[in-house]
Amino acid sequence: MDAWIEHEVEFCPFPDHRLEKRFFRMLSEMSQGMGDPLPMACQDWAGTKAAYRFLDNPRVDESIILAGHFQATRSRFAHSRGPVLVLHDTTEFSYQRANAALIGQTHKTFVGRSKEGRPQVRTVCGLLMHSSLVVTTEGVPLGLAAIKFWTRKKFKGTNALKGKVNPTRISIEEKESFRWIQNVQQATELLGDPRRCVHIGDRESDIYELFCEADKATICFLVRTCVDRLAQDGSVTISEEMNEQAVRGVHRVIIQDRQGHSSQAQLQVRFCRMKVLPPIGKQKHYPSLSLTVIYAQEAKPPKERDRIDWKLLTNLPIRNLRDAVEKLDWYALRWKIETFHKILKSGCKAEESKLRTAERLTNLLAIYCILAWRVFWLCMVNRATPEAPAGLVFTETELDLLDQFSKCPRPHGVRIISHYLQIVAGLGGYLMRRRDGPPGNTVLWRGLSRLNDIHLGFELAVSFVGN
């Protein structure tokens, strides 16, 4: 079970070999007890105390912890073929602490009204994380390419700044949104082949400075726009220009509503290359750009869910409907990073930690990121390459143990990933009915935890009884 860990920690530049050994052991113990608190994962007081000291060590930070994983991501990227997608997104980790100042703030939330009817607001304690996940066009996560953690010592919402600050007059380097540019630059430098990478972001990434930086460095991007920018000669906006474009075709997609019910949506697709202008307050500092706008919208709003209405900006060449549909499918894969964040919070239970300072929590979250990627990779590689050899994931002993739980023979007598991951998922509650889809992340991390317990019991039996 520790073979994959060696690959992920090989290039971690720890200043002391003892720290490297402790990190390897922590990663191994935490992977065997996915979601367990540190005392349960470490099993004894000595190991738990050593883990706490590691997380609190001033010579350890998230950049050192993730350095080996970044290099492993680069290696997997180099061995892959075709274009890859770099998905960017931000998430929050919320905690309840008596002394919130040791961690910081994320946002303010409405909690009700007082007896006098005045609104009551509570400041949420926690950390923010901006991550960049590298995936193939089949959805298989190759790993993380960049991560930024930060917290706010003093939070000021947008409403508090209205009338006091003009956001267009503030340099991008002074804004939190600068993390988008930093992560794009870091991911591009790490992977080393910008022609193969397409950086994808949601509406939060609609940042003109980001477009200019990408244009300057010949970086490809595909983002969903939320600002109706000026276009062409400045007399029209992007929306007005797109409304004049004819529908180039219809693209049918299968989507799920909030209740998990699947349905087919028919999207009318328009696309047009146009000149996009910078915001009025920034026109002296940034040039206009020639970008393609892809507009996909459902003709009729559905009753049971929100209407699909996407406006995508890209500097990729779009020559025909096939190119436009391909980019729509790529953007739809952006949801993979949401799944990665879900594994962090639900599988690793990152928000249940009782650590008291932002520095300790950041180190712990960095470790969780590696574990969450591993579970996500297992889930997606099973769907993308089900015929791959099972030896890529499991040892011979683990395969022999899983054979004892198998309720059906191996396909063609060959040990393949899909067969054994299905058995693992069965240990985690997967029912393996005919109409069930492939196993998901939840049943896999439960099953892997049970497999580790079974493997431990087997080793103990061998030590007492012998082979």
N, C-alpha and C positions, 0 to 999 in steps of 0.2 A: 504493500500500500504506500510505502514511502518512496518508491522509485520516481514518481512524478515530482515529488517535493524537491529531490536533489536537483532536478533541472530548473526549478523555479527559484532556488536560492544560490545557485552556483556563482553568480556574479554580484552578490550583495557585498558591498565594500565595508564590512564591519571593522571597526578599529581594533577589535580584540577577537581572537579565535573562540574564546569562551562565549561571547555574545552570539557568534554564528551558530555554535552548537546548541545554545539555548533556544534560538529562533527556530532551528530545525526541529527541535523536540516539541516546542509549543505548536508549530504548524502541524506536526504529526498528531499530537494529542487532540488538538481542536478539530482536525479533519475527521477523527474517529468519533467525536461526539458533537456533531453539527448542532449548533444552537445551545449547547450546554454552557452554563456559567463556568468561569475559570476554575473554581475549586473542584467542580465535578469532572471537568476535562483533565485536570492535572492529577486527581485522585489522592493526593497527600499534601500535607502542609508544606513540606520542603519544596515540592514542585510548584505549589501555588505561590509561595513567597518568592521563589526565583522568577516566576512569570511576572508578578507585580513589580519586582525590581527591574526587570527587563523593560517593561512598559514605561517606567519612571526614570530610566537611565538618560541623563542629558546627552550622552553620545549616540543615542538612537533616535531616529526620526523617520517619518514616513518615506522620505526619499531613499534612505538606505534599505528599508524593509522592502520597498517595491522595485528597487534597482534590478534585482535578479529576474523578477517577473517581466519587467520591461524588455530585458534582453531576450528572454524566452519568447515574448511576443514578436520581437524582431526576427528571431529565428523561424518561428512558424510562418510569419509573413513572407520571408524569403523562400520558403519551401512551397508556398501556395502559388496558384496561377490565376491570371486574369485580374480584373479590378477588385479592390476591396473597399469597404465602406468604413469610415471612421465616424462613429456616432457620438455626439456630444450632448450632455444634458446635466442639469443641476438638481440635487435633491437635498432635503433637510433631515437631520437627525435630532429629535426632540427628547429632552430629559427633564426630570423633576428633581431639583436640588435645593437644599436649604440656602446654600451660598451660590447663587447663579453667576456671580461675577467671576468665579474660577473657570467657568466654561465660556460664557458669553451669551449673546442673544441672536435670535434668528428673525423673528417677526412679532407683531402684536395681534392678538385675537380678541374678538368680542365674546364676553362670557355672560352677558345679561344686563339687566338694569337694576339700579338701586331702588330703594323704597320711594325716593323722590322722582324716579323715572329717568335718572341720568344714566347714560350708557357706561358700562364698566368694561375696561380693557385690561388684559393680562399680557405681560411680556413673556414670550416663550423662550426658554433656555435651550441652547443646543448648538450644533455645528452645521455648516453647509459644506457640501462636496460637489465639485464639478469634475466629472469623469469623461474620459474619451475611450470608447470601446471599439476595438477593431473586429469586424465581422466580414465573412465572405458574402458573396451575393446569394448564397444558399442559406445564410443566417447562422453559420457556425462561428462562434466567438473565438478569435485567435488570442485574445488577451487585451489588457489595458495598455494604452500608449502614453497616457498622461493623466495626472490627478492633481487637483488643487483643493486643499482644505482651508477654511477660514471661519472666523466668527466675528461678531460685531460687539464691540464694547459699549457702543451707544447707538441704538437703532432710531432712525428717522424715516418714517414712511413717506411715500410719494405725496400724500395729502399735506403732510407737515411742511414740505418743501415748496408747495405751490405758492406763487407770488413772491418768493424769496430768492429762488435760484432758477436761472434759465439753463436747463440741462444741455442745450446745444452749445453753450459757452464754456462748458467744463471739458477739459482735456480727457480723452478716453483713458489715459493712464491713471487718472484719479478716480475712475468709476469701477464698480465691481464687475461690470461687463467686460473689462479688459481681460478677464480670465479666459474668455472665448478665444481671443487672439493668441494669448500665451499657450493655451492647450493645442491650438492648431499648429503653432510654430514648433512646440515640443514634439508633438506626434510626427510631424513632417521630418524633423531632424532625426528622430529615432528610427523611423522606418526607412528613410533614405532613398525612396523612389516616389516622388510626388506625382508622377504621371499615372501611377496605378491607384492612387488614393483619391477617394471622393469624400469630403467632409460634409456631414449631414447634421442639421440642427432644426429645432422647432422654431416657433415664432419669437422666442427669446433671443435667438441668434440673428435676428434681422437688424444688423448693426452695419452701418455704411463703412465705418473704419475697417471692419473685418473684410468686407468686399474689396476694399482698396489694397489691404495687405495681401490678400489672396491673389489679386491681379498682379501685384508687384512681384510676388514670389512664384508665379505660375502654379498656384495651388487650385485644384478643382473643388468647388463647393456646390451644395444643393440645399437651400434653406427655405422654410416656409415664411412668407412675408406677412407682417401684420400692419405695416405702415404703407399707406397709399401714396407712394412717392411721386414726385414730378417726373415726367418722361418727355422724350423727344426734344422739342424746343422750349419746354417749360410751360406751354399753354394747356397741356393735358396731364392727367394723372395715369398711373398704370391701369387702374380699374377702367377709366374711360377709354383707354386705348384697347384694352382686352375686350370690352363690350362690342367694339367695332369689328372684332375678328370673327371669322366664320368658324363653325364647329368642324374640326378636322376628322372627328370620328368618335366612336363610343367605346369605352373600356369597361368591361364587366368585372367586378371584384366581389369576393365572398367576405362578408364582415360579420362580426358578432355584436349583439347589443349588450347592455349591462347585465341582462339575465342569462347571458351565454347562448342565446338563440342565434343560429346562423341565418343569413339571408343574402340575397344577391342585390348589389347596387349597380346601377348603370350610370357611368360618369360621362358627361359630355366634355370632350377634351379640345382645348384651344391652346395654341402656342404661337409666340411671336418674338423675334429679336428686336430689341429697341434700345434706345439711349436712355439710361437712368441717371437722373441728376442727384447730387448730394442735397442734404437739407439746406434750407435757405441760409441758416446761420453758419454753415460750413463750406459754402461754395467757393470761398476764397482760399480754402486750405486743401480741398480734395477735388480731384477731377471727376468728370462724368464718366460712366462706364457703359460699355455695350454688353448687355446681358439678355438672356432668354427668359421669358416668363411663360410658365406652363400653368394653365388654369383648368382645373378639373372640378366639375360641379354636377350634382344630381339635378336632373331636370325638374323633378317634383319632390318637395320635402316629404319624407316618410313620416308616418304617424307615431311609430313606436321608438324612434331614436332621432338623434340630431342629424341634420343634413350634412353630407360631405361637401365641403367647400374649400378647396385647396388652391392657393396661389403660391407657386414655387418659383424662386429665383435661382438661376444657375449660370455659370460661365462655360458649361459644357456645350458642345455642338449638338443642336437638335435639327436634323435634316428632314425628318418625316414623322408620321404618327408612331411608328415602331420605336423610334428613339424616345419620344415623349412618354410612351407607356412604360418603357424600361425605367425611366427616371421616376415615374410614379411608383413603380414596384420597389425601387430602391428606397424611396422616402418611406414607404409603408414599413420597411424593416427598421425604421427608427424606434419602433415600439420595443425592439429587443433590449435597448438600454433601460427601458422602464422595467422589463422583466428582471434584468440584472439587479436593479435597485430593490425590487421586491424580494429577491433571494437574500439580499443583505439584511433586510428588515424582518422578514418572516422566517427565513431559514436560519440565518446566523443570529437572529434576534439582537441586532446591533443596538437597538434603542432600549434594551433591558439591562445594559451594563450599569454597574454602580460606581464606576471610576469617577473620581471627583474633579479632575482637571482636564482642560482641553488637550494638553499635550499627551496625557495617557490615553485619552479616548481616540485621538488621532492615530496613535500607533496601533491601537487595537483595531480600529476601522481599516487600516491598511492591511492588516493580516486577514480580516474578514473579506476584503476585496479579492484576495487570492483564492480563498475557499469558495466564495460565491462564483467566481469565474469557473472553477473546476466543475462544480455541479452543473452550471449552465452549459459548459462544453460537453459534458456527458449527455445531457438531454438533447442537444442539437446535433451532435455527431451521430447519435443513434438515428436521427431522422434523415440526415443528409447522406451518410454512408453506412447503411445498416449491414452491408456485407463485409465490412472491414474486420480484420482478425481481432478476436476478443483479447489476445495477448497484449494489445495496445493499452488496455485498461486494467486487466486483472492478472495476478500471478497464477501459476499452475495450481498451487494449493487452493486459492480462492475459486478457481474454475471447477476443481474437483468437488469442493464443498457445495457450490451452486448446483452442480449436477445432481446432488442428493435432493435438492428441492424442486427439481424440474418435473413438471407434470406432463410434458410432451417431449418427444425425441428431438434431437438437434436437427436442423434443416440440412439434409444431404450429409449428415454425420460430421459436419465441419463446425468448428467453434467460431461463431461470428458475434459481433458486438450486440446486435439487436436481440438475439436469443437470450444472452446472459443479462443484459440490462433489463429485459422484461422480467426475468426471475428476481433481480434485485428490487425492481419496482413492486413485484408481488409481495416481497418482504415488507414493503412500506405501505401496503394497502391497495395496490393496483389489482383490479379484479380480472383483467385479461378477458373481457367479454368480446364477442365477435365484432360488435359495432363500436367498441371503445377505440379512441385514437391512441397514438403512441404515448407512452408514459411521460408525465410532466416532471417539473423540478421538485415538487413537494414529495411525491411518492419516492423519487430517487434519493433525496437526502435522508428520508426516513429509512429506506432500504439499505443504504450504505452504512448507516449507523448500526443497524441490526447485523449486517454482514461483519462489521468489525467485532461485534460482541461474539458472534459465532466463531470467527477466526481465532479470537483470544481463547475461547473455551476449547477449541481444537488443540491449540498449542499447549495449553495446560494439561489436557488429557494425554498428549504425546509425552510430555515431560514426566508424568506420573506412571503411565502404563508402558510407554515405548511404542515404536512403530508396529 
